[in-house]
Amino acid sequence: MSKFEALANGSRRAFLQLSAAATAAMAFRIATEASLAAEERNVFHPGAVVIDANENPLGPCDAARKAVVDMAPQGGRYSYWLKEEFVKTFTQMEGLKPDYVRVFPGSSEPLHFSVLAFTSPAKSYVTADPGYEAGMRAAQFSGARVAKTPLTKTYAHDVKAMLAAGPDAGLFYVCTPNNPTGTMTSHSDIERLLAEKPKGSVVLVDEAYIHFSDGISALDLVKADRDVIVLRTFSKIYGMAGLRCGMAIARPDLLAKLEPYGGWGAMPITGLAAATASLKHEHLVSERKQLNAAIRQKTFDWLDRQGYSYVPSESNCFMLDTKRPAKEVIDAMTARNVYIGRIWPVWPSYTRITVGTQGEMEAFQSAFQAVMKNAKTVSYAPAGPIPTANPGPWFLPNRQRVAHKQANTVCRGAALRRPYLATPFPMERFCAASESTPQACASDVTVFGDSFATGPWN
Ligand SMILES: Cc1ncc(COP(=O)(O)O)c(C=O)c1O
């Protein structure tokens, strides 16, 4: 039963109960973009603008649709050879040997299996933050320490920091373009990671979004037999998230390590047929890449004109700075039937926006403008560097909610009187801190709520 049907059938309650049970079970299963997005909300209303899960609103190309229809009558058979045909098509295109590719229904499974295979309580999982969360969830199964490193100033994976964070690493996860920021990590940084990583560890390069970008794939490093696994999916540029096809591409001995965990079930033959047809479509990737880039750029131009800030992206998603706790913006947008999100705790005033169709992005713009126009933004940034000693009190009324941009942290909570800061720290700590404790705060303060009074820095 679809979410729409659940609503239409009047069985919303049953659906929500199911969803609640699903959420409780979440910690024990493979995390996927779909499940992570669904954790945030349960039901879409008719006419909803859904730009919350990095899906492709175009769906499969015409050739892929035809392949699905043509394949449907064979649905009673496993047709294993279709997998071989698909692998042959892909490996010939990429100059790879067929035994360097394993096919899965999407790339979530090989991501999860890679974490299980290469991490353990003694071998950590090293990732970027904000970064795609599925591997961190998988590390809960393997019992691995999760080492999260902030992105660089250009929002690339900080390879140096990742190496420093994982002297005991079993797996380094690099998502490029990154989910959620849509920013790139260079090929040379991946090479550096491979050259300097601890012996026996593996680099997992997730190229789910690579086709949207100008990035250089790491497939050449696979061909060179390095300790690297590349993940690809047909869920993004190919618009096949619901049809399912993905791959792990690596040296056969690395792929063999994933085998005990699964991947031997039959593939959906419609997914294989559609994926093969998509690969054979000569201009599909270039056309869709261009279209996505054009809509993304128009959206950025609009955000620039309106004075909103965001992280420039090379992908089909980007991080938007809401300058207040982003959850409140997500909820307000939901009330306008525009579904955006989600939030990464390390950047609590940002939310991820998926690039949809031009029409969807226009609907997003009007809803976002309406939501934001009630917020009062005030900049209190002192000239020059942020002082390192408490500059004196700010007079923020109790229970005022405040968001600020500095270091991507958010100050919020009751009894905010003396926002000050040297280092960013999480919202929880801020909320728990007492009035007299020196607190974090800096530039670009957005205040929303009723009354507001403030004093200068000193
Ligand atoms: C970075 C990244 N990797 C892997 C996946 C897995 O997608 P799928 O299982 O649909 O192939 C996703 C889905 O959004 C993703 O964002």
The ligand as a Tripos MOL2 file, in Angstrom:
@<TRIPOS>MOLECULE
LIG
   16    16     1     0     0
SMALL
NO_CHARGES

@<TRIPOS>ATOM
      1 C1         25.3270    8.5110   -1.0540 C.3       1 LIG1
      2 C2         24.3950    7.4010   -1.3490 C.ar      1 LIG1
      3 N1         24.8580    6.1760   -1.4930 N.ar      1 LIG1
      4 C3         24.0700    5.1470   -1.7450 C.ar      1 LIG1
      5 C4         22.7210    5.3260   -1.8710 C.ar      1 LIG1
      6 C5         21.9040    4.0990   -2.1250 C.3       1 LIG1
      7 O1         20.8750    4.2080   -2.9760 O.3       1 LIG1
      8 P1         20.1850    2.9400   -3.6170 P.3       1 LIG1
      9 O2         20.1470    1.8370   -2.6340 O.co2     1 LIG1
     10 O3         18.8440    3.4150   -4.0140 O.co2     1 LIG1
     11 O4         21.0440    2.5390   -4.7660 O.co2     1 LIG1
     12 C6         22.1770    6.5960   -1.7190 C.ar      1 LIG1
     13 C7         20.7450    6.8610   -1.8270 C.2       1 LIG1
     14 O5         20.2780    7.9610   -1.8040 O.2       1 LIG1
     15 C8         23.0400    7.6680   -1.4500 C.ar      1 LIG1
     16 O6         22.5880    8.9080   -1.2640 O.3       1 LIG1
@<TRIPOS>BOND
     1     1     2 1
     2     2     3 ar
     3     2    15 ar
     4     3     4 ar
     5     4     5 ar
     6     5     6 1
     7     5    12 ar
     8     6     7 1
     9     7     8 1
    10     8     9 2
    11     8    10 1
    12     8    11 1
    13    12    13 1
    14    12    15 ar
    15    13    14 2
    16    15    16 1
@<TRIPOS>SUBSTRUCTURE
     1 LIG1         1 GROUP 0 **** ****
